Amino acid sequence: MMKTSIDDLRVKIFADAAELDGMLELYSQPFVKGFTTNPTLMNKAGIRDYEGFAHQVLAAIPDRPISFEVFSDEFSEMERQAMKIAGWGQHVYVKIPVTNTRGESAAPLVRKLSRAGVRLNVTALLPLDQVRTIVDALDPATPSCISVFAGRIADTGRDPVPVMTEALRMMSGLPRCELIWASPRELLNIFQADEIGCHIITVTPDILKKLSNVGRGLDEFSLDTVKMFHRDATQAGFSL
């Protein structure tokens, strides 16, 4: 059954953002349970001082999980960066890409860091083979996340729901590991993630703005759409 309130959801909503003002606005919303960032979002936001930005965020948001990603393509440097990022706070998760740009698996590094107690968010996974490999590498005693990019799976014409359901099954032996439904494309994805028991979904501010539509009557929504078309045609001064 479709839930009609955001308060009814079991899946945790994490905001995927890299603009401090916007993150602080979302921090004031109790339904936002954590945050993720990545180098692409930070670059688009014009951030050039990576560590300085991270410390600003952590000072302003001291009590919710936040993921920061390494950005080296060499595993030895990834390890150094990961250890530094991990030292920024107890609620910090270090994002490690599932491979480097040469397609070499990060599993050995994931195993080493996880066994050292580093909280990891292993990111950019798509096929289930990658999930299986990372599950085998993670230490069951260390909190961790696995980010499967369900939105990108959908972009290939595949239904991500069976993939995410199977990923959850694979992770059953890791009680401290949470599955993240990453890169959602629409508000419906939040409810799909909730329905299958996914632990976390990362959501961009643009999708979060649509939360006010949850449970809205379709007749009312239809009428508002008609009014929008009429208003915009009038403002444009169209004539035939």
C-alpha positions in Angstrom: 0.0 0.0 0.0 1.3 3.5 -0.9 2.0 5.5 2.2 0.5 8.9 2.3 2.9 10.6 4.7 6.6 11.0 4.9 6.3 10.1 8.6 5.2 6.6 7.7 8.4 5.7 5.9 10.9 3.3 7.3 13.6 4.1 4.8 16.0 6.9 6.0 16.2 9.9 3.7 19.8 11.3 3.3 20.2 14.5 1.4 22.7 14.4 -1.5 24.1 17.9 -1.6 27.2 20.1 -1.5 26.1 23.6 -0.9 26.3 24.6 2.8 23.3 26.9 2.9 21.1 24.3 1.3 22.4 21.6 3.6 21.7 23.7 6.6 18.1 24.3 5.4 17.7 20.5 5.0 19.3 19.9 8.4 16.4 21.7 10.0 14.0 19.1 8.6 13.7 16.2 11.0 13.0 13.7 8.1 16.5 14.3 6.7 18.5 11.7 8.7 21.9 12.2 7.1 23.9 13.6 4.2 26.1 12.5 1.3 28.4 14.5 -0.9 30.7 13.6 -3.8 33.4 15.4 -5.9 31.0 16.0 -8.8 28.5 17.8 -6.6 31.3 19.8 -4.9 32.8 20.8 -8.2 29.4 22.0 -9.5 29.0 24.0 -6.3 32.3 25.8 -7.0 34.1 24.3 -4.0 37.8 24.4 -4.3 38.9 23.9 -0.7 37.8 20.3 -0.1 38.9 20.0 3.5 37.8 23.5 4.5 34.3 22.8 3.1 34.2 19.5 5.0 35.1 21.1 8.3 32.5 23.8 7.8 29.8 21.2 7.2 30.9 19.1 10.2 30.9 22.1 12.5 27.3 23.0 11.3 26.0 19.5 11.3 27.6 17.7 14.2 25.1 14.9 14.8 24.0 13.2 11.6 25.9 10.8 9.3 27.8 12.5 6.5 29.8 10.8 3.7 32.9 12.4 2.1 34.6 10.7 -0.8 38.2 10.1 -1.6 39.3 11.4 -5.0 42.6 9.7 -5.8 42.8 7.0 -8.5 45.6 5.1 -6.8 44.7 2.8 -3.9 47.7 3.8 -1.7 46.6 7.4 -1.9 43.0 6.5 -1.4 44.0 4.8 1.8 45.8 7.9 3.1 42.9 10.1 2.2 40.4 7.7 3.8 42.3 7.6 7.1 42.5 11.4 7.1 38.7 11.8 6.4 37.8 9.2 9.0 39.6 11.3 11.6 37.2 14.2 11.1 34.5 12.7 13.3 32.6 9.7 14.6 29.6 10.3 12.3 31.8 10.6 9.2 31.7 7.8 6.5 34.4 7.6 3.9 33.2 7.0 0.4 35.3 4.6 -1.6 34.5 3.9 -5.3 34.0 0.3 -6.0 36.8 0.4 -8.6 39.4 2.9 -9.8 39.2 4.4 -13.3 41.1 1.4 -14.7 38.4 -0.9 -13.4 40.5 -2.4 -10.7 38.5 -3.6 -7.7 38.8 -1.6 -4.5 37.8 -4.7 -2.5 41.3 -5.2 -0.9 41.4 -1.6 0.3 37.8 -1.9 1.5 38.8 -5.0 3.5 41.8 -3.3 5.0 40.0 -0.1 6.0 36.9 -1.9 7.3 39.0 -4.2 9.5 40.7 -1.1 10.8 37.4 0.2 12.0 36.9 2.9 9.3 33.2 3.5 8.5 32.9 3.1 4.8 30.3 4.0 2.2 31.4 2.0 -0.8 29.9 3.8 -3.8 29.1 3.5 -7.5 28.0 -0.1 -7.5 25.6 -1.3 -10.2 25.9 -5.1 -11.0 25.2 -7.6 -8.3 28.7 -9.1 -8.8 30.1 -5.9 -7.3 27.7 -6.1 -4.4 28.8 -9.7 -3.7 32.5 -8.7 -3.8 32.1 -5.8 -1.4 29.9 -7.8 1.0 32.7 -10.3 1.2 35.3 -7.6 1.9 33.4 -5.7 4.7 34.0 -6.4 8.4 30.7 -7.4 10.1 31.7 -5.5 13.2 32.3 -2.1 11.5 29.4 0.1 10.5 29.2 0.5 6.7 27.1 1.4 3.7 26.8 0.0 0.2 25.6 2.5 -2.4 23.9 0.8 -5.4 23.1 3.3 -8.1 19.5 2.2 -8.7 18.8 5.3 -10.8 21.6 4.5 -13.2 20.4 0.9 -13.4 17.0 2.3 -14.4 18.7 4.6 -17.0 19.7 1.4 -18.9 16.1 0.2 -19.2 16.4 -2.3 -16.3 14.1 -2.4 -13.3 16.3 -1.7 -10.3 13.8 -3.1 -7.7 14.9 -6.8 -8.2 18.5 -5.8 -8.1 18.1 -3.9 -4.8 16.0 -6.7 -3.3 18.8 -9.2 -4.1 21.4 -6.8 -2.7 19.6 -6.7 0.6 19.5 -10.5 0.7 23.3 -10.6 0.0 23.9 -8.2 2.9 21.9 -10.3 5.4 25.1 -11.5 7.1 26.3 -7.9 7.7 24.0 -6.6 10.5 25.9 -3.2 10.7 25.8 -2.6 6.9 23.1 -0.5 5.3 22.0 -0.5 1.7 21.7 2.9 0.0 19.4 3.4 -3.0 21.5 5.9 -4.8 20.8 8.3 -7.7 17.0 8.2 -7.5 15.3 9.8 -10.5 11.8 10.6 -9.0 9.9 10.8 -5.8 8.3 7.4 -6.4 11.8 5.8 -5.8 11.6 6.8 -2.1 8.5 4.6 -1.8 9.9 1.8 -3.8 13.0 1.8 -1.6 10.8 1.8 1.5 8.6 -1.1 0.2 11.6 -3.5 -0.2 13.1 -2.6 3.1 16.1 -0.6 1.8 17.8 1.2 4.7 18.7 4.5 3.1 17.9 6.5 0.0 20.0 9.5 -1.1 17.8 12.3 -2.4 18.7 15.5 -4.2 17.1 18.8 -3.1 15.1 19.0 -6.4 13.3 15.7 -5.6 12.9 16.7 -1.9 10.9 19.7 -3.0 8.2 17.4 -4.3 7.5 15.9 -0.9 4.6 18.3 -0.4 2.8 16.3 -3.1 2.8 13.1 -1.2 -0.8 11.9 -0.7 -2.2 14.7 -2.8 -5.5 14.2 -4.5 -5.0 13.6 -8.2 -8.1 15.6 -9.2 -6.7 18.6 -7.4 -3.3 18.0 -9.0 -4.9 17.8 -12.5 -6.7 21.1 -12.0 -3.5 22.8 -10.8 -1.8 21.5 -14.0 -4.5 22.9 -16.2 -4.2 26.3 -14.4 -0.5 26.3 -14.9 -0.8 25.8 -18.6 -3.4 28.6 -18.8 -1.3 31.0 -16.7 1.8 30.4 -18.7 0.0 30.8 -22.0 -1.5 34.1 -20.8 1.9 35.4 -19.5 3.5 34.5 -22.8 0.9 36.6 -24.7 0.1 33.8 -27.2 -2.5 34.5 -29.9 -3.7 32.7 -33.0 
